[in-house]
Amino acid sequence: MRIDVITIFPGYLAPLREALPGKAISAGLVDLAVHDLRTWTHDVHQSVDDAPYGGGPGMVMRCEPIYAAVEDVTARFAPARRILLTPQGTPLTQAVARRLADECPSMLLFCGRYEGVDERVRALFDEELSIGDYVLTGGELGALVVIDAVARLVPGVLGSAESPAAESFSDADLLEYPQYTRPAEFRGLAVPPVLTSGNHGEIARWRGEQARLRTGARRPDLAPRPPGEASASPRRRRD
Ligand SMILES: C[S@@+](CC[C@H](N)C(=O)[O-])C[C@H]1O[C@@H](n2cnc3c(N)ncnc32)[C@H](O)[C@@H]1O
């Protein structure tokens, strides 16, 4: 997968060179290019923002450099999906990450700053994504989150092809079952005996039950309800 990021702080994306995304890049499974928006400015100060029409606090990112940057990157690399990071976008979920990993051989992420972008910039993008209902100072952390969530689903990036399937949010909107590793007992806390029984059918049954119990206790908004039962609160949207 090719990923282009446009930002005024290219250094912010450096953590992607570490750990699993870093390995995916080194292995050639993910091709990451980070572009400095100021490359597409023409004034001596390389300005990308201006005061908002109508007044109000802060500055707004201008159309001209953003159009120039997105059009230039699009002409050169033809990203399959152009995505604007914004708190007003569709919430990023595992289903959204899965869709992007499955359907997009390439994507372009644009990181806003200041009070956000000139409204006319929105026409450049295929979709807008939010990483949560809070306001960050810039879209770079959002881009890191989107790239991490999507890149690990690119075939070959995770060690075991099975591991994403049983994870939280991947299997029928359930949280993952509890996990244990050695030692079998630690400070009086024992691993559930079923996990050391060697009975794989029983282990699978226990894990399924634990996933349902855990989801019901921690995230009742996700838990499946019996058919016909009314919902007290709206269901979370999958994407
Ligand atoms: C301070 S925010 C602008 C917020 C904007 N004034 C509003 O109220 O919707 C600056 C930039 O940070 C990024 N950003 C902030 N919160 C975000 C979130 N929850 N998800 C994705 N991007 C976010 C966006 O790129 C945004 O343009």
The ligand as an SDF file (V2000), in Angstrom:
LIG
                    3D

 27 29  0  0  0  0  0  0  0  0999 V2000
   -7.7330   22.6260   16.1120 C   0  0  0  0  0  0  0  0  0  0  0  0
   -8.2640   21.5110   14.8760 S   0  0  0  0  0  0  0  0  0  0  0  0
   -9.5610   22.4180   14.0920 C   0  0  0  0  0  0  0  0  0  0  0  0
  -10.8940   22.1550   14.6980 C   0  0  0  0  0  0  0  0  0  0  0  0
  -12.0160   22.9490   14.0490 C   0  0  0  0  0  0  0  0  0  0  0  0
  -11.8980   24.3430   14.3830 N   0  0  0  0  0  0  0  0  0  0  0  0
  -13.3590   22.4210   14.5200 C   0  0  0  0  0  0  0  0  0  0  0  0
  -13.8740   22.9300   15.5060 O   0  0  0  0  0  0  0  0  0  0  0  0
  -13.8780   21.4530   13.9280 O   0  0  0  0  0  0  0  0  0  0  0  0
   -6.9780   21.5710   13.6930 C   0  0  0  0  0  0  0  0  0  0  0  0
   -6.8250   20.3200   12.8580 C   0  0  0  0  0  0  0  0  0  0  0  0
   -6.5400   19.2090   13.6910 O   0  0  0  0  0  0  0  0  0  0  0  0
   -7.0290   18.0310   13.0950 C   0  0  0  0  0  0  0  0  0  0  0  0
   -7.8840   17.3550   14.0920 N   0  0  0  0  0  0  0  0  0  0  0  0
   -8.2790   17.8530   15.2770 C   0  0  0  0  0  0  0  0  0  0  0  0
   -9.0380   16.9910   15.9550 N   0  0  0  0  0  0  0  0  0  0  0  0
   -9.1180   15.8880   15.1750 C   0  0  0  0  0  0  0  0  0  0  0  0
   -9.7950   14.6350   15.3300 C   0  0  0  0  0  0  0  0  0  0  0  0
  -10.5180   14.3590   16.4090 N   0  0  0  0  0  0  0  0  0  0  0  0
   -9.6800   13.7390   14.3300 N   0  0  0  0  0  0  0  0  0  0  0  0
   -8.9610   14.0190   13.2200 C   0  0  0  0  0  0  0  0  0  0  0  0
   -8.3140   15.1880   13.0230 N   0  0  0  0  0  0  0  0  0  0  0  0
   -8.3830   16.1140   13.9880 C   0  0  0  0  0  0  0  0  0  0  0  0
   -7.7600   18.4140   11.8320 C   0  0  0  0  0  0  0  0  0  0  0  0
   -6.9240   18.1730   10.7260 O   0  0  0  0  0  0  0  0  0  0  0  0
   -8.0120   19.8930   12.0390 C   0  0  0  0  0  0  0  0  0  0  0  0
   -8.0850   20.5970   10.8290 O   0  0  0  0  0  0  0  0  0  0  0  0
  1  2  1  0
  2  3  1  0
  2 10  1  0
  3  4  1  0
  4  5  1  0
  5  6  1  0
  5  7  1  0
  7  8  2  0
  7  9  1  0
 10 11  1  0
 11 12  1  0
 11 26  1  0
 12 13  1  0
 13 14  1  0
 13 24  1  0
 14 15  1  0
 14 23  1  0
 15 16  2  0
 16 17  1  0
 17 18  1  0
 17 23  2  0
 18 19  1  0
 18 20  2  0
 20 21  1  0
 21 22  2  0
 22 23  1  0
 24 25  1  0
 24 26  1  0
 26 27  1  0
M  CHG  2   2   1   9  -1
M  END
$$$$
